[in-house]
Amino acid sequence: MNRKITQLILIILGIAILLLGHVSFAAPLPDPNISVKGYFANDKAQRGRTVQAAVVIEIPSGYHINSNRPLESFLIATSLKVDAPGGVRIGPIVYPRAALRRFKFSKKQLSVYEGRAILRFSVTLPANYSGGSIEIKTRVRLQSCNDEVCFPPKNFDESMRIGVVGANERVRGANGWVFGRR
């Protein structure tokens, strides 16, 4: 009886070794190197006025992130939160238009951003703002994926600082490539 059990164990072990020989032990794919950076449309902000701002997400080729309105409830939406000092008003976030794509891991089309996604908002300083500069803190939350898998969600924190001048002082446009100016 012992011999039959030993033979059975050896047969099962042999089959397991044969099966494992066909399994790939490749390393998991690395998370994409996504960059998130904030920009202002002017070189300085004027007291009592509004300056346009944006957060630019650079997504490497072969990857995408879910849009701010994914079409599946289990997907993590891209979101931007902006914190500013007291009295400074932040306008609504304007997200870019998403692309509808089909991927191996989903039978349905998904709403995604690819390449470069620019999230825009406005910053309005009060007329009595007393500082010589202002710092805005942003947090982007996103989930990146390739054609086969999605990676765990990540937060990207960015501080944006701009000098502050009087309402009648001259300011120059900046970062035209972000704000549609050349």
Order of alpha helices (4+ residues) and beta strands (2+ residues): alpha-beta-beta-beta-beta-beta-beta-beta-beta-beta-beta-beta-beta-alpha
